[in-house]
Amino acid sequence: MTVYAPVRPTIRRTTAEAIAFVRRRPSLVVDPALPRGDGRPVLILPVIGRGDEHAAVARYALDQLGYRAFGWGLGRNIGPTPRLLAGIERRLLELHAQHGKLDVIGFSLGGVFARLLAHRHPDKLRQVVTVCSPFRRPMDSAFIPLRPFLRLWRTPDLLGMAHRVAQPLPVPGTFIFSRNDGIVAWQSCIEPTQPDDCFEIPGLHVTIYRDRDVLEILAHRLARDLPVSG
């Protein structure tokens, strides 16, 4: 069984670029030439250790593109706890009841959650976008091993869930990855059976919310025509 090791930059580069990014706090400027949305709802699921406030820049950019971007409303993402897993399902069902089918974008661990929602409620999602999300081997692909935390999350059958999210999506998908990620193995962030739906960016994992390449990919993939179903 292959265990992917993170393909990451040197510590010096990772540290230097992350510090420079935090100091710079670049704004995410929406290019007026990017495709515009039609007011569809988009649910954003955050990275581990962060919540809606941290993802606000991405939601604002999507709002500027013409979508209605929503946070998950569950506070900090502390991993796959029973409360958070039940909470994202509840949030999806509430938004679907109000707005119809959603596009769901998950950043890092949020993308793993997004895939779980797709497998559980494919009729309520239009598409899923994962941004630097190690869905193929979520327990073995992070810079810090996650298996020792399984008991702390107190969630039954986490390994079964990990197997499920790795299965092909029942809805259209987009898979963004970076060989310079620095946090997770890029090999676990791609779907080998759908190479045309995989998109590489050069940036680091810690900058994905403000990454212009990510925004450009999101703009084009959210605006694409998809088969009508359900």
ABEGO torsion letter per residue (X at the ends): XBBBBBBBBBAAAAAAAAAAAAAAGBBBBBBAABBBBAGBBBBBBBBBGBBAAAAAAAAAAAAAAGBBBBBAGAEBBAEBBAAAAAAAAAAAAAAAAAAEBBBBBBBEAAAAAAAAAAAABAAABABBBBBGBBAABAAAABABBAAAAAAAAGBBGAAAAAAAAABBBABBBBBBBBAAAGABBAAAABBAABAAABBBBABBAAAAAABAAAAAAAAAAAABBBBBBX
